[in-house]
Amino acid sequence: MSDIVFREIEEVMSQVIGEDVEILSSRTLGGGCINHASKIKTTAGDWFLKWNASCPDDMFEREVEGLKELYKATSSELKIPKVLCYKDVTDSPGFLVTEFLEPGNTMNDDEKLGRGLATIHQLQNSKFGFFHDNYCGDTPQKNTFVNDWITFFRENRIEYLLRLIEQSRGLSSSELKVYYQLLERLPLLIPEDSIPVLIHGDLWSGNYMLSSAGPALIDPAAYYADREMEFAIVTMFGGFSKRFYDSYNEVFPLKSDWQERNKLYQIYHILNHYHLFGGSYGSQALRVAKSYL
């Protein structure tokens, strides 16, 4: 990152903190697949910095909205990094500065993660969706508020993503026929009593971290959904222990048949991976879709 960008970060931080801030050093952190990440030491303490010059213009603003909504719902057992400041991508890189969470472990991290997520899922809304469209990875998510979950999942998730894939990679008429047959069957597959609750939206093992202050959620794609949607990505790549699930269910038990719909909701994330990365994700999504016909 250039000195010019560092000076811009110092200027925005100074405005928020109310005193002159100087960046003393920057250490690159690994783990991100979209943004650059660093730990910066400043005259106002240590902070986490992520930045990008080629992401969507409003990506950091939308991430801030998700973090702040999660922060409203969280308990003392689960950390959500506090946002200091951000800047959207303009003619220079956009960036986000949050509190720096020191990596580490605390007692019973899996249990805290499960109980903390269950607490977040108890924050309800009157409709499904979110205040603005946002991103899952760097794929746009349509979050227009809708009264019922089946309509939201059909129109704002699967149909919207299929249109993106048609533009980016193309879909055959036979593939589209399968997906639209599935969409017609959704009222038979999904219960009508869904309640809009806040979810992280992209909670795989790479989007939570263990810190010295407890488990923390990062990089949200937040919106109000049926909470079973959260477990589509939670179960997709593993990384969550039995203790996590047991602790979650102690606070907010899942329906006994939730796993019957788990693969159905995974279709969204599999299709998103196909949109982003191509490869065998396309055939995988199609197999799952056919299994529900």
KOLNUVEX-122639 format. One line per field, with one value per residue (C-alpha): residue in three letters; x negated, y, z negated. Coordinates in Angstrom, 2 decimals, decimal comma. Example, Ala and Ser with C-alpha at 12.3 -4.5 7.8 and 13.67 -1.06 7.14 Angstrom:
% KOLNUVEX-122639
tortor = c(ALA SER)
x = c(-12,30 -13,67)
y = c(-4,50 -1,06)
z = c(-7,80 -7,14)
***
This chain:
% KOLNUVEX-122639
tortor = c(MET SER ASP ILE VAL PHE ARG GLU ILE GLU GLU VAL MET SER GLN VAL ILE GLY GLU ASP VAL GLU ILE LEU SER SER ARG THR LEU GLY GLY GLY CYS ILE ASN HIS ALA SER LYS ILE LYS THR THR ALA GLY ASP TRP PHE LEU LYS TRP ASN ALA SER CYS PRO ASP ASP MET PHE GLU ARG GLU VAL GLU GLY LEU LYS GLU LEU TYR LYS ALA THR SER SER GLU LEU LYS ILE PRO LYS VAL LEU CYS TYR LYS ASP VAL THR ASP SER PRO GLY PHE LEU VAL THR GLU PHE LEU GLU PRO GLY ASN THR MET ASN ASP ASP GLU LYS LEU GLY ARG GLY LEU ALA THR ILE HIS GLN LEU GLN ASN SER LYS PHE GLY PHE PHE HIS ASP ASN TYR CYS GLY ASP THR PRO GLN LYS ASN THR PHE VAL ASN ASP TRP ILE THR PHE PHE ARG GLU ASN ARG ILE GLU TYR LEU LEU ARG LEU ILE GLU GLN SER ARG GLY LEU SER SER SER GLU LEU LYS VAL TYR TYR GLN LEU LEU GLU ARG LEU PRO LEU LEU ILE PRO GLU ASP SER ILE PRO VAL LEU ILE HIS GLY ASP LEU TRP SER GLY ASN TYR MET LEU SER SER ALA GLY PRO ALA LEU ILE ASP PRO ALA ALA TYR TYR ALA ASP ARG GLU MET GLU PHE ALA ILE VAL THR MET PHE GLY GLY PHE SER LYS ARG PHE TYR ASP SER TYR ASN GLU VAL PHE PRO LEU LYS SER ASP TRP GLN GLU ARG ASN LYS LEU TYR GLN ILE TYR HIS ILE LEU ASN HIS TYR HIS LEU PHE GLY GLY SER TYR GLY SER GLN ALA LEU ARG VAL ALA LYS SER TYR LEU)
x = c(0,00 -1,34 -2,22 0,61 3,16 1,63 2,01 5,65 6,24 4,53 6,72 9,99 8,91 7,94 11,35 13,15 10,89 10,62 6,85 3,98 3,25 0,02 -0,54 -3,80 -4,00 -1,97 -2,20 -0,47 1,97 2,92 6,23 8,19 9,11 10,68 9,15 5,68 5,38 2,89 2,34 1,44 -0,29 0,66 0,28 3,88 3,19 3,33 6,04 7,10 7,03 8,44 8,30 9,01 8,76 10,76 13,80 17,33 17,38 19,66 18,37 16,90 19,98 22,17 19,81 19,98 23,78 23,61 21,06 23,10 26,32 24,56 23,06 26,56 27,57 24,49 23,85 20,74 19,67 19,21 17,15 18,08 15,20 16,09 15,86 13,72 14,04 14,22 13,98 15,57 13,58 13,33 10,24 8,21 8,55 11,39 10,61 12,10 10,53 11,83 10,58 7,73 8,54 5,44 5,49 5,80 8,03 10,38 12,13 14,96 14,69 16,94 19,67 19,42 19,65 22,77 24,50 23,47 24,82 28,09 28,39 27,86 30,56 33,05 33,00 36,15 37,46 40,90 39,73 37,06 34,19 31,93 31,69 29,49 28,26 24,85 22,34 21,60 17,92 17,99 21,26 24,12 26,96 30,44 31,98 35,27 37,60 40,24 43,05 42,59 39,47 40,33 40,74 37,52 35,51 36,97 36,71 33,90 31,58 31,96 33,57 31,34 28,20 29,26 29,51 25,98 24,67 26,44 24,55 21,18 21,02 24,23 26,77 28,35 32,10 32,10 30,27 32,66 35,61 34,38 33,93 37,32 38,99 37,35 38,54 42,11 41,79 40,53 43,95 43,93 40,39 40,25 42,58 44,71 43,91 40,45 39,52 37,12 34,05 30,62 28,00 24,31 24,97 21,54 20,53 17,96 14,87 12,85 15,28 14,96 11,79 10,62 9,31 7,97 11,33 13,36 14,70 15,43 17,48 15,96 16,78 20,59 23,12 25,87 29,62 32,85 33,70 34,99 32,13 31,82 30,22 27,26 26,60 26,38 22,93 22,03 22,33 20,90 17,19 17,17 15,09 17,84 17,80 20,59 20,11 20,98 24,29 25,16 24,57 26,59 29,54 29,40 30,20 32,40 33,22 33,46 36,45 36,00 36,21 33,94 31,38 33,96 33,77 30,06 28,96 31,82 30,44 26,89 27,84 27,52 23,95 22,93 24,27 22,44 19,19 19,91 20,51 17,23 14,95 16,57 15,46 17,50 19,69 22,16 22,74 22,83 25,61 27,58 27,34 28,62 31,47 32,53 32,55 35,48 37,62)
y = c(0,00 3,43 6,22 8,26 5,64 5,39 9,15 8,86 6,18 8,33 11,28 9,32 7,69 11,10 12,53 9,68 9,51 13,29 13,52 13,15 9,51 8,26 4,75 3,51 0,08 -2,37 -6,18 -8,22 -10,87 -13,98 -15,75 -13,39 -14,43 -11,13 -8,27 -7,40 -7,45 -5,98 -5,29 -1,63 -0,12 3,53 6,27 5,39 1,68 -1,46 -1,93 -4,38 -2,94 -4,48 -2,77 -3,32 -1,26 -3,59 -4,66 -3,21 0,45 -0,03 -3,38 -2,01 0,08 -3,00 -5,02 -2,32 -2,52 -6,28 -6,03 -3,36 -5,38 -8,48 -6,40 -5,33 -8,97 -10,59 -11,72 -11,51 -14,99 -14,05 -11,16 -8,96 -6,58 -2,96 -0,74 2,38 3,74 2,86 4,41 3,18 2,57 5,77 6,85 5,21 1,92 1,45 0,30 -0,78 -0,32 -2,35 -3,27 -5,77 -9,10 -10,91 -14,55 -17,05 -19,47 -19,25 -21,96 -23,75 -21,77 -24,19 -23,92 -20,12 -20,02 -22,18 -20,28 -16,94 -17,80 -18,98 -15,62 -13,75 -15,89 -14,71 -11,16 -10,99 -8,69 -8,23 -9,21 -11,26 -9,31 -6,46 -2,69 -2,72 -5,27 -6,60 -9,28 -12,94 -13,04 -10,52 -11,83 -9,31 -10,41 -9,06 -8,20 -6,50 -7,06 -9,76 -10,93 -14,69 -16,84 -19,07 -16,03 -14,50 -17,70 -18,27 -14,73 -13,03 -15,99 -18,75 -16,89 -13,85 -15,99 -18,02 -14,78 -13,82 -17,24 -17,02 -13,77 -14,99 -18,64 -19,57 -22,27 -24,76 -24,96 -28,41 -27,06 -24,14 -26,52 -28,48 -25,35 -23,93 -27,28 -27,13 -23,57 -24,67 -27,36 -25,05 -24,71 -28,50 -28,57 -25,58 -25,06 -21,92 -20,91 -19,40 -16,43 -13,69 -13,75 -12,23 -14,54 -14,03 -15,31 -16,70 -18,59 -21,17 -21,95 -19,20 -16,51 -17,05 -16,77 -17,73 -14,71 -14,12 -12,45 -15,43 -16,67 -13,88 -13,57 -11,72 -11,00 -11,16 -11,35 -10,53 -10,45 -11,61 -15,16 -18,50 -19,52 -22,89 -20,90 -20,22 -23,93 -24,47 -22,85 -23,97 -27,61 -27,20 -27,34 -28,67 -27,10 -27,03 -29,59 -31,54 -29,31 -26,30 -27,86 -29,13 -25,70 -24,00 -26,32 -25,77 -22,09 -22,23 -25,79 -26,40 -28,26 -32,03 -32,27 -29,32 -31,57 -32,63 -29,08 -28,54 -29,56 -27,54 -24,37 -25,37 -25,04 -21,27 -21,47 -24,16 -22,05 -19,04 -21,00 -21,98 -18,32 -17,32 -20,25 -22,44 -26,07 -28,96 -26,76 -26,49 -30,22 -30,54 -27,95 -29,66 -33,06 -31,57 -29,81 -33,06 -34,86 -32,68 -33,29)
z = c(0,00 0,93 -1,49 0,04 -1,01 -4,49 -4,86 -3,78 -6,42 -9,05 -8,11 -8,39 -11,68 -13,07 -12,22 -14,01 -17,08 -17,44 -17,57 -15,14 -14,38 -12,83 -11,50 -12,99 -11,30 -9,27 -9,26 -6,57 -7,77 -5,82 -5,36 -3,12 0,42 1,54 -0,45 -1,72 -5,50 -7,97 -11,63 -11,96 -14,96 -15,43 -17,99 -18,95 -19,47 -17,34 -14,69 -12,00 -8,47 -5,31 -1,95 1,72 4,89 7,17 5,16 5,59 4,58 1,57 0,31 -2,92 -3,70 -3,33 -5,54 -8,21 -8,19 -8,74 -11,55 -13,35 -13,06 -14,43 -17,21 -18,29 -18,72 -20,21 -23,77 -25,92 -24,74 -21,09 -19,77 -16,85 -15,96 -16,63 -13,56 -13,78 -10,24 -6,57 -3,12 0,09 3,27 5,31 7,21 4,43 2,52 0,10 -3,42 -6,73 -10,17 -13,11 -16,54 -16,44 -18,07 -19,28 -18,13 -20,96 -22,79 -25,72 -27,68 -25,85 -22,59 -20,64 -23,24 -23,29 -19,50 -19,50 -22,28 -20,79 -17,34 -18,88 -20,64 -17,36 -15,73 -18,33 -16,96 -14,84 -12,14 -10,60 -7,08 -5,33 -3,79 -4,82 -4,68 -1,56 0,93 -0,10 0,87 0,21 1,03 3,83 5,32 4,99 2,71 3,38 0,00 0,90 -2,05 -1,47 -3,75 -3,36 -3,33 -0,37 1,90 0,60 1,08 4,55 5,95 4,02 3,71 6,31 9,25 8,78 8,65 11,68 13,65 12,57 13,62 16,99 17,60 16,29 17,34 19,12 18,25 20,64 21,09 19,45 16,39 16,07 16,37 13,35 11,23 12,13 11,42 8,00 7,41 8,18 5,49 2,73 1,02 0,61 -0,76 -3,11 -6,10 -6,06 -9,66 -9,00 -11,19 -9,97 -12,23 -11,81 -10,31 -9,55 -6,04 -5,16 -8,29 -7,24 -9,31 -7,61 -8,77 -12,48 -14,49 -17,94 -19,80 -23,28 -24,00 -22,78 -19,42 -16,93 -13,73 -10,78 -7,10 -7,33 -4,51 -7,00 -6,45 -8,09 -7,02 -8,18 -10,48 -8,73 -5,89 -8,20 -8,59 -4,84 -4,80 -8,35 -7,25 -3,75 -4,57 -8,12 -10,89 -13,53 -16,33 -18,00 -21,04 -18,86 -17,75 -21,23 -22,74 -20,02 -20,63 -24,37 -23,73 -20,62 -19,48 -15,75 -14,33 -14,47 -10,66 -9,76 -8,09 -5,49 -4,11 -4,64 -1,12 0,37 -1,20 -0,27 3,40 3,02 1,75 4,23 7,07 5,66 5,71 9,30 10,15 8,49 9,31 11,97 12,05 10,64 8,45 11,34 11,63 7,83 7,54 10,30 8,55 5,29 7,10 8,81 5,46 4,36 7,47)
***
